[in-house]
């Protein structure tokens, strides 16, 4: 496996880096530990974080994954497609309340689904970090704003019931998330995903909304759009091809869904990115909740 870790920004409060993997298989890697609190925000590919027996969470471009310091975990890369992600490392002083809650398991989860604003800000920050003359103060404020959104997404949904039942439900939900991430363009049905989860169709829809906080259909749309965002900002990729690659039946359908979620059309976002007008992202990051919940 080839892994590239690169520091992009650092000060006394926050370290921002790039993590890039090119795995040769989907097997779990060695046991690792973080020395600081860490949040990982993939913008391409996917990975799985395993932090207990038969327990894992999936990281995709629509997710944030939290790593507590000194807690052992292993990584795997389903489908061996690898991932590319921004990493944020910080000590307890940056967000003491959220970190304390995560330690005792009262309110914080190890993964969360990002809102449209956070996905946009993540990609805007990545674009800013690619410039040689970025303003450190701007990068720090963008990073802290993004972390604030991330903490909101990491607050737990649901949580009732016996622990054994919760664990079975969590495993079923993660299997579904992994299948969708590996093939976002698949013509998914509730029946297909229910077979993967080993649940009835009705039970899967109920458990998924209770665990993730959105409907199964809304989640699939969010995954498709999250997977498209990086490609949209690449001036060399054809927008119609992107639409089909992530599972939309037409360019117009893709454009409508993209605008409803991100608050801007793919073409307009591409023009903003190509012009280097990254300050305009602050204006664009006002997405309207137009997707199904």
C-alpha positions in Angstrom: 0.0 0.0 0.0 1.2 3.5 -0.8 0.3 6.2 1.6 1.1 9.9 1.2 0.8 12.2 4.2 1.6 15.9 3.7 1.4 18.8 6.0 -0.4 21.8 4.4 -0.8 24.2 7.3 0.1 24.3 11.0 0.0 26.7 13.9 -0.3 26.3 17.7 -4.0 25.4 17.5 -4.5 23.5 14.3 -2.7 21.2 11.9 -4.2 20.6 8.4 -2.8 17.9 6.2 -3.4 15.7 3.1 -3.9 12.0 3.4 -3.8 10.0 0.2 -3.8 6.2 -0.1 -3.3 3.8 -3.0 -4.0 0.3 -1.6 -3.3 -3.0 -3.3 -6.1 -4.8 -1.4 -9.0 -4.2 0.9 -7.4 -5.9 3.9 -7.1 -4.1 7.2 -3.8 -2.4 7.9 -1.8 -2.4 11.1 -3.1 -1.0 14.4 -2.6 2.8 14.6 -3.2 5.5 17.2 -3.5 9.3 16.9 -1.5 11.4 19.4 -4.0 14.3 19.0 -7.7 14.6 18.2 -8.2 14.2 14.5 -11.0 14.7 12.0 -10.7 13.3 8.5 -12.8 14.7 5.6 -12.4 12.6 2.4 -13.0 14.4 -0.9 -12.3 11.4 -3.1 -12.7 7.6 -2.6 -13.6 5.9 0.6 -12.0 4.2 3.6 -13.2 2.2 6.7 -12.2 2.9 10.3 -12.3 -0.3 12.5 -12.2 0.6 16.2 -13.6 -2.6 17.8 -14.6 -6.2 17.2 -17.1 -6.3 14.3 -17.4 -2.5 14.5 -16.4 0.0 11.7 -17.6 3.2 10.1 -17.3 4.3 6.5 -15.6 7.5 5.4 -16.8 9.0 2.0 -16.9 12.5 0.5 -20.2 13.1 2.4 -18.8 12.2 5.8 -16.6 13.4 8.6 -14.7 10.8 10.7 -13.4 11.5 14.2 -10.3 9.9 15.8 -9.8 10.2 19.5 -6.2 10.3 20.7 -4.6 7.1 22.0 -7.6 4.9 20.9 -6.4 2.0 18.7 -7.9 1.6 15.2 -7.2 0.0 11.9 -7.9 1.2 8.4 -9.1 -0.6 5.3 -10.1 0.5 1.9 -13.2 -1.3 0.5 -12.8 -2.1 -3.2 -9.1 -1.1 -2.9 -9.9 2.2 -4.6 -8.2 4.3 -2.0 -9.0 7.8 -0.9 -7.9 11.4 -0.7 -8.8 13.5 2.3 -8.1 16.6 4.3 -7.0 15.8 7.9 -7.4 18.1 10.9 -5.4 17.5 14.1 -5.9 19.6 17.3 -5.6 19.3 21.0 -8.3 19.5 23.6 -8.0 23.2 24.1 -9.5 23.9 20.6 -12.9 22.4 21.4 -12.9 21.2 25.0 -16.7 20.6 25.3 -17.0 18.5 22.2 -13.9 16.5 22.9 -14.9 15.8 26.5 -18.3 14.5 25.3 -16.7 12.3 22.7 -14.5 10.7 25.4 -17.5 9.6 27.5 -19.7 8.8 24.5 -22.5 11.0 25.7 -23.2 13.1 22.6 -20.5 12.6 19.9 -20.3 9.9 17.3 -17.2 8.7 15.4 -18.7 9.6 12.1 -21.3 12.1 10.8 -22.9 13.1 7.5 -21.8 16.6 6.3 -24.2 19.3 5.3 -23.8 20.9 1.8 -22.1 23.9 3.3 -19.4 21.8 4.9 -18.7 19.9 1.7 -18.3 23.2 -0.2 -16.1 24.8 2.4 -13.9 21.6 2.5 -13.3 21.8 -1.3 -12.8 25.6 -1.1 -10.2 25.1 1.6 -8.4 22.4 -0.5 -8.4 24.8 -3.5 -7.0 27.6 -1.3 -4.2 25.3 0.1 -3.1 24.5 -3.5 -2.1 28.2 -4.0 1.5 29.1 -3.1 0.6 32.5 -1.6 -2.4 31.6 0.6 -3.2 33.8 3.6 -2.5 31.9 6.8 -5.2 33.8 8.7 -7.8 33.0 6.0 -6.9 29.3 6.0 -7.1 29.1 9.8 -10.5 30.7 9.9 -11.8 28.5 7.1 -10.4 25.5 8.9 -12.0 26.4 12.2 -15.4 27.2 10.5 -15.2 23.8 8.9 -14.4 22.1 12.2 -17.4 23.8 13.8 -19.7 22.4 11.1 -18.1 19.0 11.5 -18.7 18.9 15.2 -22.4 19.6 14.6 -22.5 16.6 12.2 -20.8 14.4 14.7 -23.5 14.8 17.3 -25.4 11.5 17.7 -28.8 10.7 16.2 -31.1 8.2 17.8 -29.4 6.2 20.6 -32.3 4.4 22.2 -32.5 0.7 22.9 -30.2 -2.1 24.1 -26.5 -1.9 23.3 -26.5 -5.2 21.4 -29.4 -4.0 19.2 -27.7 -0.7 18.6 -24.5 -2.5 17.5 -26.4 -4.8 15.1 -28.2 -1.8 13.6 -24.9 0.1 13.3 -23.2 -2.8 11.4 -26.2 -3.0 9.0 -26.1 0.7 8.3 -22.4 0.7 7.7 -22.8 -2.2 5.2 -25.3 -0.2 3.3 -23.1 3.0 3.4 -20.2 1.0 2.0 -22.2 -0.5 -0.8 -23.5 2.9 -1.9 -20.0 4.5 -1.7 -18.5 1.7 -3.8 -21.2 2.1 -6.5 -23.0 5.5 -6.2 -24.2 5.2 -9.8 -26.0 1.8 -9.2 -29.7 1.8 -9.7 -30.4 1.2 -6.1 -33.7 0.0 -4.7 -34.7 -0.4 -1.1 -34.9 -4.2 -1.7 -31.3 -4.4 -2.9 -30.0 -2.4 0.0 -32.2 -4.4 2.5 -30.6 -7.6 1.3 -27.1 -6.1 1.9 -28.2 -5.0 5.4 -30.0 -8.4 6.1 -33.1 -6.4 7.2 -36.6 -6.1 5.9 -37.1 -3.1 3.6 -39.4 -1.4 6.2 -36.9 -2.0 9.0 -34.0 -0.7 7.0 -35.7 2.6 6.2 -36.7 3.0 9.8 -33.2 2.1 11.2 -31.4 4.2 8.6 -33.3 7.4 9.3 -33.0 6.8 13.0 -29.3 6.2 12.9 -28.2 8.7 10.2 -30.8 11.3 10.5 -32.0 11.4 6.9 -33.9 9.0 4.6 -32.2 6.3 2.6 -33.2 8.0 -0.7 -31.8 11.3 0.6 -28.6 9.7 1.6 -28.0 8.1 -1.9 -28.6 11.5 -3.5 -26.2 13.2 -1.1 -23.5 10.5 -1.8 -23.9 11.0 -5.5 -23.5 14.8 -5.2 -20.7 14.5 -2.8 -18.8 12.2 -5.2 -19.4 14.7 -8.0 -18.1 17.9 -6.2 -14.4 17.3 -6.7 -14.9 16.4 -10.4 -17.1 19.5 -11.0 -14.3 21.8 -9.8 -11.9 20.1 -12.2 -12.1 22.2 -15.4 -11.1 19.2 -17.6 -14.0 16.9 -16.7 -17.2 17.0 -18.9 -20.3 17.9 -16.8 -22.5 15.5 -18.6 -20.1 12.7 -18.1 -19.9 13.5 -14.4 -23.7 13.4 -14.2 -23.8 9.9 -15.7 -20.8 8.6 -13.7 -22.4 9.4 -10.4 -25.8 8.0 -11.3 -28.0 10.8 -12.7 -30.1 10.0 -15.8 -29.4 13.4 -17.5 -27.4 16.5 -17.2 -30.5 18.6 -16.4 -31.5 16.3 -13.6 -28.0 16.5 -12.2 -27.9 20.3 -12.5 -31.2 20.6 -10.7 -30.2 18.4 -7.8 -26.8 20.0 -7.5 -28.3 23.5 -7.4 -30.9 22.4 -4.8 -28.2 21.0 -2.5 -25.2 23.3 -3.0 -27.1 26.4 -3.9 -25.3 26.9 -7.2 -25.2 25.1 -10.6 -22.2 22.9 -11.5 -21.2 25.3 -14.3 -21.3 28.4 -12.1 -19.3 26.7 -9.4 -16.7 25.6 -12.0 -16.4 29.2 -13.3 -15.8 30.5 -9.7 -13.2 27.9 -9.1 -11.5 28.4 -12.5 -11.3 32.2 -11.9 -9.6 31.6 -8.5 -12.3 33.7 -6.9 -12.3 31.6 -3.7 -13.6 34.5 -1.6 -16.9 34.0 -3.5 -17.3 30.6 -1.9 -18.3 32.4 1.3 -21.2 33.8 -0.7 -22.0 30.5 -2.4 -22.0 28.5 0.8 -25.6 29.4 1.5 -27.2 26.2 0.1 -30.9 25.7 0.4 -32.2 22.4 1.8 -33.7 21.3 -1.5 -33.0 17.5 -1.3 -35.3 15.0 0.4 -34.6 14.6 4.1 
